[in-house]
Each structure stands twice: as structure tokens, then as C-alpha cells.
Amino acid sequence: MRIKVCCIQDQQELELAAASGVHLAGLISSMPTGWGPVPEERIKALAAATPPGVTPVLLTALRDPEAIIAQQRRLGAGALQLVDHLDLEAYPGLRAAMPGIPLIKVIHVRDESAVAEAVAHSRRAHALILDSSVMVNGVRQLGGTGLIHDWNISARIVRDAHCPVFLAGGLKPENVVQAIRQVRPYGVDVCSGVRINHGLDAGLLAAFVRNALDAGASATSGPA
């Protein structure tokens, strides 16, 4: 079970995440809505200072392939999380320009239509993240919603996808075990569920990691 903690704000949070045993740390660049973005200068510094064993993931809302490539080269993250719409035809160019940089595509699960979308992107992306879809003042919030979507749909995507799938959206220590048992994802992604007043909480994070790893181990050893 791979664990990603998103919305990392500073070096202290990055070190706390690494010490807690997470595998990926999300660094959010400019977004149209939502809490969590940090300046690009800080993202670059945090990506360079990420401890061994943890992959710094740049979250980008950019949609133009050339702009995406330029941002990754500018900031130096080890993986890219593409949170907005991306044409399927963009993947070959992104892969060619950024060899060795995993492309993680976010799928916003609203209804059954997410299954076909996810399967299509799973043939091009290195991994998917299934997140909830929320509109804020007419603008879609592209992450950090703190809301759960239909895990039955997510479970179908996990079964049908051609790449690893992370589950996100409203996860926290109290529900991550059930989420993993029901969806059986490759990994889980959390932001608000391990924070108090937007600050990363050591106790909540430790409980989340412990519960996720335990649930992942039981999910792979047999039926829940």
C-alpha cells in the first residue's frame, strides 16, 4: 500500500511526512480554487530537499503540454500530478520530454462516466488518482475537497484500469480501512484528513499511515 500526503506547506511538514513513512509528498502549484497551493520558489526548494525514499509530486492545473514540461523542468519534482483535463494525445509528448518522470492523472469521480474516462487515461498515464468532484462558485475544485465520492465506482475503475490507481477524497484515519477494503487501490492520497486548522498533525498522520498499511496488508492476504 503506497501512501501519498498532499498539500505539503513547508520543510517541517515535509520532514514529518517522511518520518511517518509516507511514499509520496504532494506539492501544489497554482490552482483556480481550493486551499493548499504554495509559491513555485518553495516547491522547488522542497522538491530538492525531499528525503530519500519519498517522491516529491508536483500538482499542476496546467493543460498545455509545453507549459507542463516547462514547469516540471523549472521546479524539478520527481513526479507530475495532472489535476485538470488533459487530451489523450498529449501523453506521448510529455513522456518523451520528461523520461523518468511518472505522470499521475487525476480522475474526478462524479458518476459512472468516470469509469470510461479513467480506463482511457490508464492506457497512457503511469498512475491514476481518483478524487471527488466539487464546484465552488461555478469553478470545479481540483483537489483537497475533503469529500467522499462513490467508492463503488472507484472499485470498478481499479478493476478495469491498466495502471496503478490511488484513492483520494475525504479519506482520514477513521475511514481509510473501509475504503481500502472496498476499493482495493494501489495506494491512498490524503490532505485535509490528517490536518487540524490546515496544519499537518503528527497524531492523525501516524494513525492514517498505520491504518492504511494494516488494511493494505490484509487486503492482499485474502478477502476482508
URURHU-V864874 format. One record per backbone hydrogen bond with DSSP energy under -1.0 kcal/mol. NH is the residue of the N-H (numbers start at 1). CO is the residue of the C=O. Records with the same first field share a line. If there is no record, write none. Layout:
BEGIN
NH: CO + CO
END
This chain:
BEGIN
2: 186
4: 188
5: 24
6: 190
8: 26
14: 10
15: 11
16: 12
17: 13
18: 14
19: 15
20: 16
21: 18
22: 17
23: 3
24: 3
25: 55
26: 5
27: 57
29: 59
38: 28
43: 39
44: 40
45: 41
46: 42
47: 43
48: 44
49: 45
54: 51
55: 23
57: 25
58: 79
59: 27
60: 81
68: 64
69: 65
70: 66
71: 67
72: 68
73: 69
74: 70
75: 71
76: 72
78: 56
79: 56
80: 102
81: 58
82: 104
83: 60
90: 87
91: 88
94: 90
95: 91
96: 92
97: 93
98: 94
101: 98
104: 80
105: 127
106: 82
107: 129
109: 131
114: 111
115: 112
117: 113
118: 114
119: 115
120: 116
121: 117
122: 118
124: 121
125: 121
126: 103
127: 103
128: 164
129: 105
130: 166
131: 107
136: 139
139: 136
141: 134
154: 150
155: 151
156: 152
157: 153
158: 154
159: 155
160: 156
161: 157
166: 128
167: 187
168: 130
175: 172
176: 172
179: 175
180: 176
181: 177
182: 178
183: 179
184: 180
186: 165
187: 165
188: 2
189: 167
190: 4
194: 191
195: 192
196: 199
199: 196
201: 194
205: 201
206: 202
207: 203
208: 204
209: 205
210: 206
211: 207
212: 208
213: 209
214: 210
215: 211
216: 212
217: 213
218: 214
219: 215
220: 216
END
